[in-house]
Structures are given as structure tokens and as C-alpha cells.
Amino acid sequence: MLKTKVKPKTASKTTSKEKAELIELYRQMLLIRRFEEQCNVAYRQAKIGGYLHLYIGQEAVAVGFISQLQKQDRVVGHYRDHGYVLALGSDPKAVMAELLGKETGLCKGKGGSMHLYDRDKNFLGGYGIIGGMIGIATGVAFKQRYMQEDGVTLCFFGDGSMNAGLLHECFNMAGLWDLPVIYIVENNKYAMGTALEHHSSETNLAKRASVYGFPSKQIDGMDVLSVRAEAREVIKHVREKREPYFVEAITYRFVGHGAADITDPGSYRTKEELEEWKERDPLESLKAILVGDGVISESELQTMDDEIKAIVKEAARFADESADPPPDALFEDVLA
Amino acid sequence: MAQMNYRDAIRLALIEELDRDERVFLIGEDIGRYQGTFRVTEGLFDKYGPTRVIDAPISEPGFVSMAVGAAMEGLKPVVEMMTWSFGILAMDQIVNHAAKIYYKSGGACPVPMVIRGPAGPGKQLAAQHSHSLETWFAHSPGLKVVLPSTPADAKGLLKTAIHDNNPIIFMEHPQIYGVKGDVPEDPNFKIPFGVADVKREGNHATIVTYSRGVHLSLEAAKQLAEEGIEVEIVDLRTIAPIDMETVFRSVAKTHRAIVVHDDWRFAGFGAEIAAQVQEYAFDELDAPVLRVAGADVPMPYSRVLEKLAVPTEQDIAAAVKRALA
């Protein structure tokens, strides 16, 4: 496992503003965790259909990066995308309603789990085709450069995308034209059920991405404080220097590739490996720091958890009770 | 009105739009310093510079998807496909992304962009540079597909395309870049999509066509007129959206329809026209709807074989006579 390179500050020496930020990081990760757990329940109840990919285990990557964004920045992601919209502040009710295919959903029930969009929160899509989001994000960053804005674009994708030709075409153009895009590969070790060493000729992905004329680095994606510190540095660099950046966040998913995978850990990884990674649960690590340093008490955390469970329960109720899209919606939004 | 060729009319539309709106930019392979493979963008790099006329690497999926992302954020990319045969490389970006994002985002993200370039047989360009494939794109909801036949149509339709809020497939034809015609000089001149143009009136048979097929049909009409046969030529101009009303009106007059296109015959666009005419105008027909289309083969290089693979005015004249027999 990758060692943390940036030492997180201990919380005890921090100001009250910083303490509030730390608590907010935890709150966001917990919201994602509880939301995903509810999704899993709704999937077992056949309320959510199709493909459902949960973000459990990887929360620190989305939360750490998104915490450092400004309002002119944009985010594009892959199909394991619930965490991004929740971290960006989308209404959990509208997200859950979308997963249930309801007209009150973020995309009026037309996108589903893999295709969330929330323009108001700067999320320009989850994409179901490996590599597809990289072209979109490159174009979003192209616009920021073309219009001489100071925004940056975050592009999240999985290690499977490293083998898409489109990725290498886009890295070349982004390097050629100095586009302010941050490519973040969430290396969770598996492209579906195919391990990194079985799908990538070079398993150090930061090295693999290092030839396009922009910086690349590996970071620990399991420690949200480390992710946040790295994100702050990388985003500042891209915002000021106006060039791309590649970040390999080493992470792990604690659940199957999709909710349809009923056996865990699955045939392609061992129970021991899964358990070993669960010891690095990003929520547990931050919780230990917060409680250990007296930033928050166990009972306050329990109150927070209760509040989040209520938010998720309310989202589930809202989604359940929302109407299906009317038949007329079928032919709406085909053309603008 | 000014006399100019099809190529210059397209360039004029690009110039007017580059001047009108700073969000419009051009991107494609060798469109800048090289001046464009078919010289459509000649002089534009010198006039507008590398920020607005961008030489792209040979990465069709890359620059098309980059244009999609830029369009979602409000730019107006005009992408040149060196030939539409290469459009297949970017099929995922066009069909799975550009065409679907507006719908799957529940109407939140329009994708206003144009992809333009030559489609169809040139002269001995062989198997990988000669096919037009408009049916592949017309088949996909979320795209508009434009195939102009004259300089005025090319200019007016390209202007409409750049003003549109959707992904537009704009197919020019390599064999008619040099064709001259009158083009309105008014910079506000635009031609709406989904409005067919009757390029010739006649009472005996209706030819439904577009792009190069219009010119072939006009030649065939001259031959047929000498034998007392007057054909009506309906130039669809856009096949998505499509103006079937004009087709039905013409068929109600002539009671015979022949579809002409360069693209392959099997499951080609002619099949869609034939299906709609029989479905909605069956009682008007005095003969089966016929198709004059490209042979169902990869384009051969040999001049002799190539001539057999593409429709000719003789093929059209023969089909009209068969419909009248």
C-alpha cells in the first residue's frame, strides 16, 4: 500500500474554522456512505433497476478533491458517480429520485445511476462508456482556456480507462494546448473484475501518464486529509500555471463492481485483501483523528449519523412517493 | 446575389460566423497551416489565427469529444472531418455522447456543434475515403443530418447549422465543391432545416434525392425531357429532420417515386423514403418506389469498377422509365 506522502496536520492545533472543515469532510463522506447503503437496499427491493455502482470505500477521493473547488470549476465523472454530486451539494432527494427513475430526479428519470447531471452544482455528467468522460472534461477545460477563465475541470475515472485510446488522444491534446484539466484516476485495483496487473502493461499509472508534457503524481486515496492537501496543491498549480495535471489516487472499493455482484469479495479478489483494505476505511481513519484530538465527541458523531440517516431516509421517501415520468416525456429532450 | 462555387459558399458561411460570434471556432486535421484538404478553410488560419482555427492531431475521437465538452459549456465548435469515412472513428463520441447528452441529462445540457466535411465518392479514392454513411447518423435520434446540393443551400444551411442548438452532421460532397451558383450576399440569409426544395417541376415521376444526387437527377431529367418525360426533383436538403410533406405532395401529383443517393442501397436512406411513401401515400402510388443507389460493395479503386459502383444519370433515367412502364 502507498504510504501517505503529505503528513496531515493533527487537528489539535487547528483553528475553529479548520475544525469545522474537518467535520464537514467527515459529514460528506458519511452522507455518501449512508446514501450508498440505502441505494443497495433499494436495489435489493428492485426499486433501483439496471446497473448500480456504489462508491463505498472510495469516498475520500471525491470529498477531498471537491472540497477544494471554487464556483467557476467543473466536475466530470464516470458511472460510479453518486459521490461526486453529493459532495458537490446536490439535493439527495433529487439524486435518489433519479436512481428510482422518477420525474423529480436530477435528470427527470432519463439518466439513471450512471448518468447524473447537475449543472447548478457544476457536475457535467456521469458517463457509462469507459474513457468517454475524458473527452468531455477535456472539452470543458478547453472552453475555460478559450474564454480565458480561471476555472479548472476535475475529471474522475477508473483504472480501466487507462486503456482507452481516447484517454491518450485527450492527454496529448491537453498537453499540447495547456488545458486546465486535472485527470484523476481512482485506481481501485480492478477494472470490473480484471486486476491492474492483468490489464495494464505498466502498473504505476502516474508513470504511464507521465509522457504528455504535464505533471503526474500518485497519492493516497484512502486518507481524506492527504487527498485534500494534495488536491489543494494540484488545483492551485493548475489554476495558476494553466496546464493539465494527472493524479493517481490509490483507493479501493469495499463492495462489488456493481450491486448485482451478490458475492463479496467476488471470484477475482480475496477476502483477506478486502479485509486488509477495510482497515484503512477513510471514515474510520478520520473519525479516530477527530475524536482523538477532541475536535468532536463520540456522542456528537452519533447525532451527526442520526441526522444523515434521517436525510437519506427522507430522500428514499421522496423518491418512493414521486411520480413516474409521464408518457409524454418519452419524446421530450431528444432535440434542444 | 454573387456567383461562387460550393466550396467558397461554405467558406463564406464560416467567415460570417467567425466574425459574428467569438464562441465559434474551427478544429480539424490540416485545416489551418495546410489550408484544408479540400481547401474549404483556405486563408482562415491566416485571418483568425491558431486560437480560432485549430490544427488537430489525427485523433478523431479526441477532438470530436473535446468539441462535445466545449459545446456543453457554450462554445460553438465547427469540426472538420477530413472525410466522413473517418467519422466512423468518432462514432461513439457522436452517437453515444453528442446525440444522447441532451436527453440523458433531462434537457440540462444541449450540445450545439457542427461536424462538417466531404462525404461520398470522389474520383478513385477507393475503399476508405469514398462512402457517405448518412443513414448511420440519420438513424440516431438526437442528430440533425444536412446534405446540401448547391452553393446557396450549402451557405444557408451551414449558417442554420451553426445557429442550431444541437449536434449537426453536415455532409458536403467532394464532387461538387467546384459547382458554381448564385448565393445571396445578405449575411442573415439562412435556410431552415426540414424544408425540401423542388429543384425541378414535372408531372410524370418524382425523384427524391439530395447532395450529388440532385445534379445527377437534373442531368437525367434533361435526357428524359427529350423523350417527353417530365420528372419532378425533390431535394430533401436535410434528411433529419425530413420534409415528407413535400414528398407526399409531389407523389400525389406524379404517382411514382424514385429515390437517388450515393450511399449503399441495402438498408440505405432510400428504404426509409420507400417505407414512408407506402405507409402514408399508398393509394397515390401507380408503381413501386424504386431505388437508385450505390452498389453494396466497398468502393473499388479501378476507374471502371468505380463507375459501376456509383449511380449515374443513365441509371436514373432507366429507373424512371421502369416506374412509368
Interface residues (C-beta under 8 A of the other chain):
Chain A: R74 V76 G105 L106 C107 K108 G109 K110 G111 H115 Y117 D118 R119 L124 G125 Y127 I129 G132 I134 G135 I136 A137 T138 G139 V140 A141 F142 K143 Q144 Y146 M147 G165 L166 E169 C170 N172 M173 L176 E332 D333 V334 L335 A336
Chain B: F25 T51 A56 P57 S59 P61 G62 F63 V64 S65 M66 A67 V68 G69 A70 A71 M72 E73 G74 L75 D92 Q93 N96 H97 I101 Y102 Y103 K104 S105 G106 G107 A108 C109 P110 V111 P112 P141 G142 K144 N165 N166
